[in-house]
Amino acid sequence: MHTANPITDSRRKAALDVLAGAPSRELAAVWDAWADKPDFTKVRGPEVGLVMVRGRAGGGGAPFNLGEATVSRASVRIVTGQIGHGYCLGRDLAKAEVIAVIDALLQRAPDEVEAEIVAPMRRLAQGTDQQRREQSAATRVNFFTMVRGDN
């Protein structure tokens, strides 16, 4: 499962974005199906903490503190030496730990992990996004084509 093709920072970030946003149940199912789970030691956590969520008025205004969000995080070292980090919103410690192990595996075998774990989660997210767009489009009102009157 070793590869000579190291993962780029942008590819790793994109994979971690997908994993953090994946539903816990579906991620757990894909992870349970992964045959070659590595042994690992915990470096930090898993633990729950808070992060400050910042916003901008109108998208370009002055930044302001919107509030705090609960975040779970974990860091692990797999037996081959790679260290992985996992973060996700909420209090799902198991999900944060799984993401950390997958992150470490991404550094060791990016193509295989991308194909078998990240890609299914990405397809699930895209399907969910498409479903939300369709639901939203069904409630769209086009004011230009509404009643214009007889004047």
Phi, psi and omega in degrees: 000011180272144180229150178270356183264097181291151181281139177279158180299319182292322178291321178295316179298316180298319179295317180294326176299315180296314182295320181295326181272354183289143174298137184304315184297316181290320178296318179298321180295317179294319180294320179297329179282346180291121188281326189255060180290128181278154169287148181212160172242147180280129176267318178209136175073202008290148182212160181251140177211189180238147172233149178275129177264125181252151178223174176223133178293124179071010178083344182225003182280190180293139179291148176218157178278116182279320181160187181254151177232143177281135182225140173255143179217156177204151173226135181225159173238121177277167188299336180274001172103345180289141177253130180242151181233139179228132177228143173204152177292147176096193185250039183263085184295322180297319179296316179300320180292318177298317179299320179297317179295318179296321177300317178296319178295325177302324180287335182268317183219072188298320184293316181294314180294319178300314184290320189263340182240306187289315183301315177298323178291325177294317178297320178298316179296319180295321177295319178295318178298317179297319179297318178295320177297319180294319178296320179292319180296329180292338180257007183289138178244125177261100185293336181293325183266003177289178185310125181261344181088174184261002183285000000 
